[in-house]
Amino acid sequence: MHDIRVIRDDPAAFDAALARRGLASMSPEILALDAERRARIAAAETAQAEQNRASKDVGAAKARGDDEEFQRLRALVGTKKDEVAAMQAEASALDAKLRELLLTIPNLPLDSVPEGKDENDNVEIRRWGEPRTLDFTPAEHFEIAGAKGGMDFATAAKLSGARFVLLTGAVARIHRALAQFMLDLHVDRHGLQETWTPVLVLSEMMEGTGQLPKFGEDSYQTREGWWLIPTAEVTLTNTVHGDLVDHATLPRRLVAHSQCFRSEAGSAGRDTTGMLRQHQFEKVEMVSITDAEAGLPEHDRMTRCAEAVLEALGLPYRTIVLCTGDMGFGARITHDIEVWLPGQDRYREISSVSYCGDFQARRMNARYRPAGGGRPEFVHTLNGSGLAVGRTLIAVLENGQQADGSVVLPEALHPYLGGATRLTAQGTLA
């Protein structure tokens, strides 16, 4: 959420930043609502002062026996009390209206973010690894002989409908091994704190990280009012919701493996085959909570943590910086990491690492007190996939596939698979 004082101080700069995202000017509407709210507050304060003076005079009139003045002043106190209550109610309603408006406005991009309208304007910043040269036509993950039997889309559709999968046997074990490998790498090498979180959260938590109120249709809500998390970013980031954090505990670097749930609203017709885009999937999510100074360096560090997973698995990738028109709602800058999928003959997103500044912290009212003292400041938050487990499974299968339908598995996974080095064309580990 945005700081109204910043908008007041330089509305032109605020609108210019929104324009970079392709949005129309909003400062006139915001400032008009803010001015009306402040006028009601000022009027309520004036009426309160008048009420206080009249209350004092009531006692004086009674003491000197001036009954007529006493009755007049007592009536005035009642009138002013009603005025104060009405104006405070109006100010409160306007304050809520202003907050609701500010909650729907996306974060402002950093000056360094490239201009652009959509994914075609994103800028590649580096590549790692060379895609294999194959002497056969590569298959997509769901067509590879060794993997086909372990991906049951028909039974999943019978159970739950479209965009679900039932993993069995060796494929399910590789999927589990990937999540375990990622957690161990992030904890042991990168120093993140392993965390296990609920997958059901309150509306305030979804609002805190920006999924509500604008993107409710993208998630699932239970009859009891809980929301199923679209990512553990929601739970990990909200661990400081409403808190005054000890600066000595920053940065807090957290990682969690969780189920994730997304309605995929607006994705009709996209990636309808295979398990690239599912309603239920697993992700290893990284979140960092820092002070203002550490935010941007932490973004680069977190990006390297995600890249390290792909490098350890020997999966070619490229890292891009999203343009202003393709960034997510809460981000100031985002690095997307795209893994090479030979079955599709292109790179596909496997991680998105975003720096949010204090945007989420203002929604959560999460602050820290500077080490040298002074007024509390809002924390800065970052989040990133480290990685999406199902998409990593896809990449492992497609990049390791052989002409006979078997799959050579990354060496890093061998200890997690009882020493197995490949998935046979018959769907067993060997």
N, C-alpha and C positions, 0 to 999 in steps of 0.2 A: 504494500500500500504506500501511497505517496505522502510526503510531508506537506501539509497545506501551507506551511510557512515558506517553503521553497517555491511553491507555485505563486504565492503572493509576491515574493521578492522578485521573481523574474518569469512572468507568465510567457513571455516571448520565447525564452529558452526551453520551457516546458513544452510548448506547442511545436517548436522546431524538432525536438526529440521525438515527439509523437509522429510528426510528419515523416521522419525517417522510417517509421514502422508502417507508413501508408495510412495513417489515421488523421482525421480532421482535427482542427483546433478544439480543445475542450476547456481551456482556461476561462473563457467568458462565462460559460455555464457554471463552472466550479466556483469562480470568484463571486458571481451573483448570489449563489446559494450561501456561500460563506459570509458575504456581507449582510444578508438578511438574518442569518443565524446570529452574527455578532451584534446586530442592531437589537434583536430580541433580548440577548443577554444584557446589553447595556441598559435597555429599558427596564428589565427586571431588577437590575442593581439599583437604578434610580428610584424605582417604586419601593424597593426594600429599605432604602435610606429614608424615604419619606415616611414609611410605616414606622421605622424605628424612632424618628423624631416625634411623630404623633403619639407613640406609645409613652414616651417620656413626658410629653405635655399632658397626657391623660392623668398621670399621677399628680402632677403639679396642680391641675385644675381641681381635682378632688380635694387636695390638701387645703386649698384656699376657699373651698366651699362653693365654687362656681359651677353649679350643676348644669347650666345651659352649655357652657363651654366643654364640660366633662362629657355630656351626651354627644355633642358634635364631634369631638375628637375620637370618642370611642367608635362612632359610626365610620369616621375616616379611616381608623385603623383597620376595621373590617373590610372596607372597600379596597384599601391598599393591599391587604392580605390576599384578597381574591385576584387583584391585578397581578401581583407577584406570582401566584400559583399559575395563572393563565399564561403569563409571558414565559415562565420557566418551562411549562409544558410545550409551548410553541418552539422555544429554543431547543428543547430536547428532541422534538420531532424533526426539526431542521438539521440537527446534528446527526441524527440517524440517517436522514436522507442523504446528507453529504457523505457520510461513511459508506453508504450503499453505493453511491456513485463512484467514489474513489476505489472501492473494492473491485470494480469492473474494468479499471484502466490498467493496461499492461505495464510492466517495468520499462524503464528507459534504457536504450542500448548505450553501451560505452562508445566514446568517440572512435575507438579503434575498430569497431565492428563494421565490416564492409557493407556498403549500400546494396540493396537488391530487393526484388519482389518475391522470389520463391527459390526453391532448391537449385534452380539453374544458375543462380547468382552466388552460391556458396563458394568459398575459396579453399582450395587444398593447401595445406601447410607442410605436410610430409607424408612419405610412404615408407613402409617397412616390408621386406620380404618380396620374393618374386613368385607369382603364380606358376604352378607346374605346367610344363608343356606335356600334354597328354597325346598319346597315339590312338586314342579312342574317343568317341563322343561322350562327354561327361553327362551323368544323369543328375537330376535333382534329388534331394535327400529321400523323398518318399518313393523314388523309383529304383534306388540302389537295392540290389538283390538281398544283401545281407541285412538291410535295415527294414525292408518292406514288412516282414512278418512281425516286427516289434512295434509298428505304428498302426494302430487299429482306429481308423477314422470312422468306419461304419458302426462299430459298437459304441464309440463315443457319441455319435450322432443319435443312436437309439437311446442312449442314456440322457443326453443333454441338449441335442440339437447341433446345429452347424458351429464350426470354429472351436471344436474341442478334439482332443486326441487321447487315446488310451495307450500308454507305453507299457510294453511287457518285455520280460526276458532280458537279454543282453543289452538291448537299447535302453531299457529303463535303468539298468545298472550303470551304463556309461553316463546317462543323464545325471544320476545321483553322484557319480564320481566327479563330474565336472563341478557341481556345486561345492562339494567338499574340498576339491583342489583349490577353487577360487577363494574360499574362506581361509584356508590354511595359508595361501600366498599372501593375502591381505593382512592377516594377523601376524604371521611370522616374519615376513619380509618388510611389509609396509607399516607395521605398527598400528593398525586399526583395532579398535576394541570390538570384539564379536558381541553381538546383541541379538536377542530373540524378542520379537515384538508381537502384539496382537495384530490380527488382520481386520478386526472390526473397530471402527473409531467413531467418535462423536462428530457432529457437524462442525463444531468449532475447530476441530483439528484439520478437517478438509478445507475450511476457510483459511486457516493459518498458513497453509502451504499453497493456496491459490486454486484448488480444485472447485471451490465454491466461492461465490454464488454463480459464477458464469458458466462453469463446465459440468454441472450436475448430471447432464445427460450422458456424459462419458463414463460414469461410474454406476455402481449398483447400490441401492439402499434397501435395507431390510424393513419389514413391517414395524419393527420396534424402533426404527429411526437410526440405527447404526449404519455406517457406510463400510462396504468392503474396500480395502485399500487398493488403489491402482498401482502402487509401488510403496516399498518401505520408506521412501523419502518422507511420506506423511508422518509415520510414527517416529522415525529417528529424529527428524527436524523438530517435531513438536515435543520432544523430551524437555525442551527448555521453554515451553509455552508458559507465559506469565511469570517467568523466573527472573530474578536478579542474580546473574551468574558471577561467581568468583573469577576475576580475570586470570588468576593463577592456574585455573583449570583449562584455559584456552591455549591452543586449539583442541577441541574435542573431535576426534576422528573415529567414526562409528561405521560398522559394517554389519549387514544382516542378510540372511537368506530367507526369502519369504515367498509365499504364494501371492500372486497379483491378479487383479480382476478388472477388466475393462470391457465396456459395452461395444467398443469399436464403432461408435456412432460416426456416421459420415464416411465409413470405409467400405461401403457396399461395392462389390465388384473388384476390390483390391486384395491380392494375395489370397484367393479363395481356396487354393489347393495347398496341401502340406501344412506345416505347423509354424509358418513364419508369423502369422497374425492370428492370435487366439484370444478367446474371452478369458481363459484361465491359463496362467503360465507362471514360471518361477524366475526370480531374479536375485542376484547378489547385488545389493545396493550399498553405495558408500555415501555418507553424509559428513561434512565438516562444518563445525560451528567455530567461528574465529572472531577476532576483533577486526576493526576496519583496515588496519595496516596490513594484515596478513592475508586478506581475501584473495587478491589477484595472484600472489605467489602460490597460494594453496590451490588455486584453479589449475595451474600448470602441474603441480605435484599430483593432484587427483587424476588428471589426464594421463600422466605417466603410469600411475597405478593401474588404470584400465588397460593401457597399451601393453603393460608388462604381462598381463594374462595371455594376450594373443601371441606375444613373442615366446612365452614359455611353451605354448601349444604349437608353435611353428606355423601360425596362420597369417598369411599376408593381409595387410590392412593399409588403409590410408586415413589420415586425420584431416578433418576440414573444420573451418570456422564458419558457423552459420551466418548468413547475411541478415540484415535488419528485418526483412520480410518473412523469414523462415524460422526465426527464434520462437521459443516457447514463451508463454504468457509471463512467467515470473523471472526470466533470465535477463541479465545485463550483457552477458556474452556466453556463447555455447560452443564447445568443441564436440562434434560428432565423430565417432570412430566407426568406420565402415570396413567390414571384413570381406575378403574376396570369396565369392560363391561361384565355382566353376560351372555348376549346373544351370545358373542363370547368366553366366558370362558377364558378371558385373559385381561391383561392390555394393553391399547392403549394410544399413545401420545396425550396429550391435551394442553401441554405448553412446549415451548423450551426457556430457559433463557440463554443468551449468554453474555459473557464479551469479548469485541473486542480490549481492549487496545487502542492504538492510530492508529490502522490500518485504520479505516474509517475516522478518523480525517485528516490523511495525504491525503486521496483521496479528502476530502472536503476542505482542508486547513482551518480547524477550530482550533483556538488557544485560549489560555488564558494567561494573564500576571500574574505571581506568585504574591501572596499578598505582599511579601517582596521586590518586584522589580526584575529586571533582565530580561533576554531575554524571549520572549513569548514561551510557550510550547504548544504542541498539547493536546487538551482535550482527555479524554478517554470516550468511549461510551459503553452502554449496552442496550440490548433489550430483551423483553420477552412477551409471550402471557399471558394475565391475565383475561379471557382465550379465546380460540376459542369458539364462541358462539354456533355454530351448534354442535360441538362435546360435549359441555356441555349439550345441549338439549338431545342428544343421551344418555349420561350417566344418566341424571335425569330420563328419561323414562325407561331405562333398569333396573336401580337399584331400582326404585320405583314400578315396575310392580307387579301386583297381579295375582293370578290364574284365576280370572274372566275377565282379560283383562283391568282392570282399573289401574290407576297409583296413588300412594300416592306421593304427591308433598312435597319437602323440606319446612320446616317451614319458612326459610328465604325468600321464595318467596311469602308467603301468603299475605303480605301487598301489593305486586305488582299485585296481581290477585284478588283484591276486596274481600279478605278474603277466597277465594276458597282454599281447602286443597287437592283436588284430581281431576284427570282427569277421568271421568267415562268411562266405556267400550263403551258407545255410542259416545264418543268424545266430551263431554261437561264438563265445569268446575262446580264443586259442592263443 
